[in-house]
Amino acid sequence: MSRTDLPEPDRRPSLAVWKFASCDGCQLSLLDCEDELLTLAKVVDIAHFSEMSRASAEGPYDVSLVEGSITTPDDAQRILEIRSSSHLLVTIGACATAGGIQGLRNFAASGAYASAVYAHPEYIDALETSTPIAAHVEVDYELHGCPVDRSQLLEVLTASLAGRTPVIPGHSVCQECKSRGTVCLLVAGDTPCLGPVTRAGCGAICPSMDRGCFGCFGPADTANTASLAAHLRLQGMAPVDVSRLFATFNAGAPAFRHEALAQGGPVPSAPVRITHRAEREGPR
Amino acid sequence: MRIGSAVTIDAEGLDALIATLASRGYETKGPVVRDGAILPGPVGGINDLPVGVRDVQSPGRYRLEHGEGDAVFSWAVGPGSWKAEFFPPSQELWTSTLEGDVVTSEAPVADVAPLAIVGARPCELAALAVLDRVLLDGAVTDPHYAARRVDAFIVAAECGSPASTCFCTSMGTGPATESDFDLALTELDDDDGHRFVVRVGTDRGAEILEYVPGSETTPRDMAARQAVLASATKAIDRRLETEGLAELLARNLDHPSWDDIAERCLSCGNCTLVCPTCFCSDVSDTTDLAGEVRRQRTWASCFDLDHSYIHGGPVRSSVSSRYRQWLTHKLSTWWDQFDSSGCVGCGRCIAWCPVGIDLTVEAAAIRASDGALRSSPASGRDGR
């Protein structure tokens, strides 16, 4: 981690948690650290965390956790202010690190969605794209996942407090499957699984439940998505299905986005048209 | 009973053997069916073994078939190896706490029952012998490995049902075994009934066998054993040419095959994790909020980008250089380091590679164009 100098010993480091376009699930992972939460509250001063308290202390902050992606002009301005008032800025989750599920708008013209979904699209003031925090400001550390893993979240916080490098692997989910003794779903079954190209961190939960990896943690280091996609095609998956497999929570992560597009893209080329309920059901 | 003698036991005899080992305080483990595969697991009797189960394997594919028969050893190896019993995926090395100015450190004490393995394949015994050379007999003995390994009781099961991925005959590790066991079983299931020839490998093996009902193996049963092994040998058609293999790979570090493999290789690390001899690990220190420090050893893979990280970055950044590191270590530099091959021909890396990369095919491809050079000299420099 590039900025590890701690505040003077007589002051507890301050922690702030910020939200952009997101579901709050990653922030809630922090509240979910039930066993460690009281200890955490003793060693850090929680200065801003809307999911926990409406009290908000002024910056600067020693550590800022940032959840969510940048989707509006206001977001793009606010993240600059947060960056300038934060000593260490850590992005948490797929939205903040890759643009999130809302990054699917990057595959189409977002104006089309707005006019299909909203009665008054003129009220919507959104950017054309959903982008990760690192596209706007310098980020000190990225924590992946949808949501983030709470052990990894604690690891980043304790590492920051101790001034050491967090132990966060960049290897594949396969290693977690093998370590916990889960039998490979791709080899012993025909279940599509993104494990071989996805970053570890979740503990390989889905394969242990007989469900292929969704790729929540985004691409692993040097992910060979082309080879996995070719394999899935050989197993009989249609290109659009392979594309959609890569285009979920981390659709904006370069390796996954590239593969989703290489397979023809996740959305049909026809214009988006969403029927409203009244239109479907007719007049009452 | 003396070392080298043999008795024939039936299914009840195998049950009695497992029960005797358990009554002597051993934790008894063997092959069990779980989640569509045959893996090491707890066994209390013959019915815990894969009764009537066969496996069908090919590059990147593994399936079980459930049949009618009584046979319990009609399969080749599955994804789990016995390595994990002695060299677990994660091992706590020590913890340390700071109170005032005093640092207290504690190393965990292994307090587990000795292990008895019932049904280890000859290739798996060969793999343990390879690991022993690394972790037991090397310059430094690994205390965690030694604690469980030294007293482990081994009941081997000679192989009568190789898979299409097997090539133990090339590596000289099967389908028969002559050493590294306390007792060795050969399953017979013919007109004379379902039974096991049990050969005695050690005095303690002989002693355990005293409590198991059986009769001296007849020449007819011994001939039946030879027939099973001959048929298994004949069934193995996969081949890795080992003649001059170490030198071949050592002189082909710039062969175009490495880049060709990298096009397909997922760098997921599955081959190294299912390999019964891969022993690479990572040691990391973590702290918790209360200030406790924990040092842990976890399995690592040479396919991880982090594995070759030194100051400034990883040495082997390309997938091509990482696959080359794996294959050349396994088949070539392992000889320089440990005076043996690192490969025992179990075929796990072939079956459990999601995209079916086959080291016997890749080694043959390099042999077929010995001395070829990749066209881009720039990529050749990576990872040297």
Contacts between the chains, C-beta under 8 A, distances in Angstrom:
chain1	res1	chain2	res2	distance
A	36	B	288	7.8
A	36	B	289	5.8
A	39	B	289	4.4
A	39	B	290	6.2
A	40	B	289	5.9
A	43	B	289	5.7
A	154	B	288	7.8
A	154	B	289	7.3
A	155	B	286	6.7
A	157	B	289	7.8
A	158	B	286	7.5
A	158	B	287	5.3
A	158	B	288	6.0
A	158	B	289	5.6
A	159	B	286	7.8
A	159	B	287	7.4
A	161	B	289	7.6
A	162	B	287	4.7
A	164	B	285	7.6
A	164	B	287	7.0
A	167	B	284	4.6
A	167	B	285	7.8
A	167	B	286	5.5
A	169	B	304	7.4
A	169	B	306	6.8
A	170	B	304	7.4
A	170	B	305	6.0
A	170	B	306	6.0
A	171	B	269	6.2
A	171	B	301	6.8
A	171	B	303	7.6
A	171	B	304	4.5
A	171	B	305	7.6
A	171	B	306	7.0
A	172	B	266	7.4
A	172	B	267	7.5
A	172	B	268	4.2
A	172	B	269	6.0
A	174	B	268	4.3
A	174	B	269	6.0
A	174	B	270	5.1
A	174	B	273	7.1
A	174	B	354	7.9
A	175	B	268	7.8
A	175	B	269	5.4
A	175	B	273	6.3
A	175	B	299	7.1
A	175	B	301	6.5
A	175	B	304	7.9
A	178	B	79	7.7
A	178	B	89	7.3
A	178	B	269	7.9
A	178	B	270	6.9
A	178	B	273	3.8
A	178	B	274	6.9
A	178	B	299	7.5
A	179	B	89	3.7
A	179	B	90	6.7
A	179	B	273	7.7
A	179	B	298	7.4
A	179	B	299	6.1
A	180	B	89	7.6
A	181	B	39	6.8
A	181	B	80	6.4
A	181	B	84	7.8
A	182	B	35	7.3
A	183	B	34	7.3
A	183	B	35	4.3
A	183	B	36	5.8
A	183	B	37	4.4
A	183	B	39	7.3
A	183	B	79	6.1
A	184	B	62	7.8
A	184	B	79	6.7
A	184	B	270	7.0
A	184	B	352	6.0
A	184	B	354	6.8
A	186	B	60	7.7
A	186	B	354	4.4
A	187	B	60	6.0
A	187	B	61	6.2
A	187	B	62	5.2
A	187	B	79	7.8
A	187	B	351	6.7
A	187	B	352	5.4
A	187	B	353	8.0
A	187	B	354	6.1
A	188	B	35	7.5
A	188	B	36	4.7
A	188	B	37	5.4
A	188	B	62	4.9
A	188	B	63	7.0
A	188	B	79	7.8
A	189	B	36	6.6
A	195	B	268	7.2
A	196	B	266	4.1
A	196	B	268	3.7
A	196	B	270	7.3
A	196	B	354	5.3
A	197	B	266	6.4
A	197	B	268	7.4
A	210	B	35	7.8
A	220	B	267	7.9
A	220	B	268	7.7
A	221	B	267	7.9
A	221	B	304	7.4
A	221	B	305	4.0
A	221	B	306	7.4
A	222	B	267	5.4
A	222	B	305	5.8
A	222	B	317	7.8
A	222	B	319	5.9
A	223	B	266	7.8
A	223	B	267	7.8
A	224	B	262	8.0
A	224	B	264	7.7
A	224	B	265	6.5
A	224	B	266	4.9
A	224	B	267	6.2
A	224	B	319	6.6
A	226	B	263	7.9
A	227	B	263	6.8
A	227	B	264	5.1
A	227	B	265	7.0
A	227	B	266	5.7
A	227	B	355	5.6
A	228	B	266	6.0
A	228	B	354	7.3
A	228	B	355	7.3
A	230	B	355	7.9
A	231	B	60	7.7
A	231	B	354	6.5
A	231	B	355	4.9
